[in-house]
């Protein structure tokens, strides 16, 4: 059984809405509660997730904790005890789509200035 893809939709109230299966609810909470109104935090997290040179990265936000490893991302909401795990590439893809929906320009990996 395959899990339906995670959808990233425009939302009039929050700017963006992530549609997930119940098992991935902490991702929805992370986007709505911690990232949608904090472009700098979204940029920092997306940059870490997309950078293959970042082997591990951890951050605690207001509502969720995120731990990135070589292949996997763990999102935990300590307030309700929910945890989910995502493939790192899938997590980066979701954050990239969130940034696009919010019209936040986050340079793609390797997109540095050319001298």
N, C-alpha and C positions, 0 to 999 in steps of 0.2 A: 504494500500500500504506500503510495507516495503522498507527501504532504503538499497541499495546494501552495502555490507561490505566495510570497508576502507581497501585498499590494501597498503602494504608496499613492495616496490620493490627496487632492487639494481639499482643504477644509476651511469654510468661511470663518469659523471662530478661532481655530488654532493655527491656520495656515497650512497644516499638513495633518493627514491621518494615516496611520498604518493599520492595515487590516491583517490580522494574524489569527492562527488557530489558538485555542486556549493554552496549549503547551508553550506558546511563545509570548504570552501576555506581558512578561517583563520588558520585552522589546518595545511594545506599544507604550508601556508606562515610561520607559526611558525617553522615547521620542517626545511624547506629549508633555511630560513633567519636567524633563531636564534639558532637552535639546532644542525644542521648537522656538523657545524664546531666548536662546543663548548661542548666537552664531559662532562666537569664539570657541566655545566648548565643542560644538558640533565639528568645527574645522579641525580642532586638535585631535578629536577622537577619530575622525575620518582619515586624517593624515597618518596617524599611527596604524590604523587598520590596513591601509593600502601600502604602507612602506614595508617591503620584504626584509629590510635591514632591522626592523623592530621585532625582536624575538618575543619579548614580553612587554606588556604595558598594562597598568592598572590605574583606575580612577574611581573615586567615590563622588557621586553627585548628591543633590538634595534627596532624591528618592531611590536611586539605583546605584549599584556598584558594578563596574565593568572590568573584566580581566581578559586580556587578549594574549593568546599564546601563538606559537607557530602556525597552527592549523585551526584553532577553535577559539570561540568567544563565549564567555560565561557572563550572563547578566543576572544579577540578584537584586530583588527588592527586599531589604531587610525588614521593612515595615509590615509586610504581609507574608514573608517567608517563601515567596515564589522565586524559582530559579529556572532559567532556560539556557540551552546551549545551542550555538549556531556555528556552522562552518564559517571560518574567517572571511572567505571570499564572498559568501552570501551576505554576511553582516556589512562588509564594505559596500557591496552593491546597494543594500537598503539605505545606508547612510548617504551614499552618492545621490540616490533618487530623492531622499529627503532634502538634501542641500539644493538640488535642482528645483524642487517644488517651492522651496522658500526663497529662491533666487539668490542663493549664497554661492559666491564664486570660490570654490576650493580647487586649486591647481591639481591636475591629475599627476600621479607618480611619474617622475622623470620629466615633467614639463617645466624645466628650469629655463632661465634666460640663456640665449645663445650668444656667445661672445664673438 
